[in-house]
Structure formats: C-alpha cells, structure tokens
Amino acid sequence: MWLPLLGLLLGFAVGVLAGWEVPDQYSSYLSIAILAAFDTLIGGWRAHLQGTYDETVFITGFFFNIILATTLTFLGVYLGVDLYLAAVFAFGVRLFQNIAIIRRLWLAEWVERRENREKS
C-alpha cells in the first residue's frame, strides 16, 4: 500500500528538483495526458475498493486513455479547434464520479464498522 505512495512522492520530488521545463507548445499535450492518467488511477482505485480490479484492464486503459486524449489534443491543434476541451470534460466528469463512488464506499465501510462496534 505504501509503495505506490512512495513512488508518487519520489517522482514528484525528482520532477521538482530536476528543473526540467516543458516547452509551451507541448504543455497542452502533457496536461491532458496527466489528466487521462489521473482518471485511470482513480478508476483503478475505485475498482480495487469494489473488488473488480483487473490489472490488464487497468494497464490497457491507462495507455489507451493517454493516447486517445493526446490524439484528440493534436487533432484539435491541427484543425484550430479546442478539441482537448472534450477530453477535459469527459475525464473531469469521470474523475468526479469515481471520487463520489469512493466516498460512498468509505462511508458505507465506516458505518458498518461503527455498527459492529455498537453491537459488541
């Protein structure tokens, strides 16, 4: 459980301390790729809590979402349309839905623990 958190913190620290900057022309691609990756991570967390997690679905979804989102962004830049906003909207809605489901699962678990303590 602590290994993913440690990896996240280590990656964040390396990213901040490296001083590496993304050129402006690639910032929209990177931001939409990060949003797609974050959506997949939160979805995987939700699936784990529900007991339906499948590693193959997670890995393929992770890369497919990133590729699809960056392709939409590229196509939008090529056509001169802010097409990446469709991906932002879709991933944003999914993020909020997954977070709401996680909150409900935690709340149900908390209520169950509380009821079990009261019965004891």
N, C-alpha and C positions, 0 to 999 in steps of 0.2 A: 504494500500500500504506500509506503514511504518512498519507494524507488521512483515512481513517476513524478512525485512532487520534487524530489531531489534533482531529477533530470531537468524539470522545468525551471527550477531556481538556478541551476548551473548554466543552462542555456541562456537564461535571461542575463545572468552576470557576465557571461562571455560576450554576449551581444552588446551590452552596455559598455564594457571595458575595452572592447576591441576598437571602438571608434569608427567602425565601418559605416558609411553612409550610402543610402540607396539613391541613385540619380532620380531626379524629378520625373523623368519620362517613364520610369518603372514603378513609381510609388503607387499608382492605382492598381497595377497588377499584383504587387506584393500585398497591399491592403485587402484586396478581395480574396487572395489565396489564404491569407491568415484568417479571415472571417470564415471561409469554407472549412479550413482545418479545425477551427474552434467549434464550428457547428457539428462537425463529425465527432470531435472529442466529447462534447456534451451529450450527443446522441448515444455514443458508446457507454458513457457513464450511466445514462438512463436505462439502457438495455441491460447493463450489469445489475443495476438495482432491481430490475424487473425479472431477472433470471433468464433473459432471452439473448444474452450477448453471444455473438458468433465472430470469432477472430477474422475469418475470411471475409465476411460482410463488412466488418469494420475497416480492414486494410483496403479492400477494393473501393469502398465508399469514400475513404479518406482521399485516395489519389484521384478517383473519378470526380469528386466534388471540386477539388483544386483545379484539375484540368478543365472541367466544364466552366467554372467561374472565370478562370483566366482567359479561356477561349471567347466567352461572351464579352469580356472586357476588351480583348483585342479586336473582335469584330465591331464592337461599338466605336472604338477609336478609329478604326479603318473607315467606317461609314459616317463618322462625325456625329454619332448619336450616343447619348449617355446610357448605353445598354447595360452597363455594370449596375445601374440602379435596380434593375430587375433581380439580379443576383443578390444584391444587398437586401432588398425587400424579402425575397424568399428565405435567405439564410437568417435574417433577423426574426422573421415570424417563427421559423423552426427553432431557433435558439430560445425564444420566449416560451414556446410550447413545451420544449424539453425541460427547461428550468421549472416551469409550473408543475410538470409531472413529477420531477424530482422532489420539489417542495411537498407535494401531496403524499408521495411515498414516505418521505421523512416524517411528516405529520402523522400519518397512519401508524408508522412504527413507534413513534413517541407515545401516541395514545394507547397503543397495545401494551407497551412496557408499563405505562402508568396504571392501566387497569390490572395488569398482572401483579404489580406491587401492592395495589389496594386489596387484592384477593388474598395475598399471602399474610 
